[in-house]
Amino acid sequence: AAVIFSPAGTVSTADRVATFNSLTANGISLSSYSENNLSITVGGSTFQGFAAFAPGDPRTTGFHYAASGNSSYVTIKLTDGGDFTALQFLLGNGQGSSLTNLRWQAYRNGDLVNSGLESGLTKGSTIGWTELTGFDELRVAAAASESSPGFGNHQAIAIDDLRVTLIPEPSSHLLLGLGALAIVALRRRN
């Protein structure tokens, strides 16, 4: 099954959250940032900064962005392994425009499982992705226009309030299964 994009939130119960609230100054390097076992890093062929706009910055208040540059993008993973079933964040744009063209790629075990180009998204909206069997990496980039080639192009993807739902650990599945068997056994006994 493929990872599905949603122009709305996809996380009903968050297992992990990254708020970036500890970042209080503009220009802090976040080229390899982690919070609550979520890894947020920047990749690309040019400038690889990931900076925080200060709370008073009128462009993207409270957002944290991958610096603009051809092919810059943000990668979201778990620092301790595992898979997402749902992932969402508040979308911003470091270039100050009100609309964003977003390119994304979702991976499982290093294999690309789905990708897309979403156009006309509004800055400040919550967007998300879901996949019940899980994915372990999401790459997101902002494109200057729908026709811009490459993965991100001269427009800075900005995010805030990252929330994820994880696939339960196998031991959790086992406990749920044992609990269900116990209930069935008790009903038969009665």
Residue pairs with C-beta under 8 A, 6 or more apart in sequence:
1 131
1 132
1 133
2 106
2 113
2 114
2 131
3 106
3 113
3 114
3 129
3 130
3 131
3 135
3 138
4 114
4 129
4 130
4 131
5 104
5 116
5 118
5 127
5 128
5 129
6 127
6 128
6 129
6 130
7 118
7 121
7 125
7 127
8 125
8 126
8 127
8 128
9 88
9 126
9 127
9 128
9 163
10 86
10 87
10 88
10 128
10 129
10 130
11 86
11 87
11 88
11 128
11 163
11 164
11 165
12 86
12 165
13 165
14 163
14 164
14 165
15 164
15 165
15 166
16 36
16 37
16 38
16 78
16 163
16 164
16 166
17 36
17 38
17 161
17 162
17 163
17 164
18 35
18 36
18 38
18 40
18 161
18 162
19 35
19 160
19 161
19 162
20 35
20 52
20 62
20 64
20 160
22 35
23 30
23 52
23 64
24 52
24 54
24 55
25 52
25 54
26 51
26 52
26 53
26 54
26 57
27 51
27 52
28 51
28 52
29 49
29 50
29 51
30 40
30 42
30 49
30 50
30 51
30 52
30 64
31 41
31 42
31 48
31 49
31 50
32 39
32 41
33 39
33 40
33 41
33 50
34 40
34 79
37 78
37 79
37 80
38 76
38 77
38 78
38 79
38 162
38 164
39 75
39 76
39 77
39 78
39 79
40 50
40 74
40 75
40 76
40 159
40 162
41 50
41 74
41 75
41 77
42 48
42 49
42 50
42 66
42 67
42 72
42 73
42 74
42 75
43 72
43 73
43 74
43 75
43 139
44 66
44 69
44 70
44 71
44 72
44 73
44 151
44 152
45 70
45 71
46 69
46 70
46 71
46 72
47 67
47 68
47 69
47 72
48 66
48 67
48 69
48 72
49 66
49 67
50 64
50 65
50 66
50 67
50 74
51 64
51 65
51 67
52 64
53 59
53 60
53 61
53 62
53 63
53 64
53 65
53 94
53 158
55 61
55 62
59 94
59 95
59 96
60 92
60 93
60 94
60 96
60 123
60 158
62 160
63 90
63 92
63 94
63 158
63 159
63 160
64 158
64 159
64 160
65 92
65 93
65 94
65 156
65 157
65 158
65 159
66 72
66 73
66 74
66 94
66 141
66 152
66 156
66 157
66 158
67 94
67 156
68 94
68 95
68 154
68 155
68 156
69 152
69 154
70 150
70 152
70 153
70 154
71 141
71 150
71 151
71 152
71 153
72 141
72 152
72 156
72 157
73 103
73 139
73 140
73 141
73 151
73 152
73 157
74 139
74 140
74 141
74 157
74 159
75 137
75 138
75 139
76 87
76 137
76 138
76 139
76 140
76 162
77 136
77 137
77 138
78 84
78 136
78 164
78 166
81 136
82 136
82 166
82 167
82 169
83 108
83 134
83 135
83 136
83 166
83 167
84 129
84 131
84 134
84 135
84 136
84 138
84 164
84 165
84 166
84 167
85 130
85 131
85 132
85 134
85 165
85 166
85 167
86 128
86 129
86 130
86 164
86 165
87 128
87 129
87 138
87 162
87 163
87 164
87 165
88 126
88 127
88 128
88 129
88 162
88 163
88 164
89 126
89 127
89 128
89 159
89 160
89 161
89 162
89 163
90 124
90 125
90 126
90 159
90 160
90 161
91 100
91 102
91 121
91 122
91 123
91 124
91 125
91 126
91 127
91 158
91 159
92 100
92 123
92 124
92 158
92 159
92 160
93 99
93 100
93 123
93 142
93 155
93 156
93 157
93 158
94 142
94 155
94 156
94 157
94 158
95 142
95 154
95 155
95 156
97 123
97 155
98 122
98 123
99 120
99 121
99 122
99 123
100 121
100 122
100 123
100 142
100 155
100 157
101 117
101 118
101 119
101 120
101 121
101 142
101 143
101 144
101 145
101 146
101 148
101 155
102 117
102 118
102 119
102 121
102 127
102 140
102 141
102 142
102 143
102 157
103 115
103 116
103 117
103 140
103 141
103 142
103 143
103 151
103 152
104 115
104 116
104 118
104 129
104 138
104 139
104 140
104 141
105 112
105 114
105 115
105 138
105 139
105 151
106 112
106 113
106 114
106 115
106 129
106 131
106 135
106 137
106 138
106 139
107 113
107 135
107 136
107 137
107 138
107 139
108 134
108 135
108 136
108 137
109 136
113 131
113 135
114 131
117 143
117 146
118 127
119 146
121 127
123 158
126 161
129 135
129 138
133 167
134 167
139 151
140 157
140 159
141 151
141 152
141 153
141 157
142 152
142 155
142 156
142 157
142 158
143 152
143 153
143 155
144 153
144 154
144 155
145 153
148 154
168 176
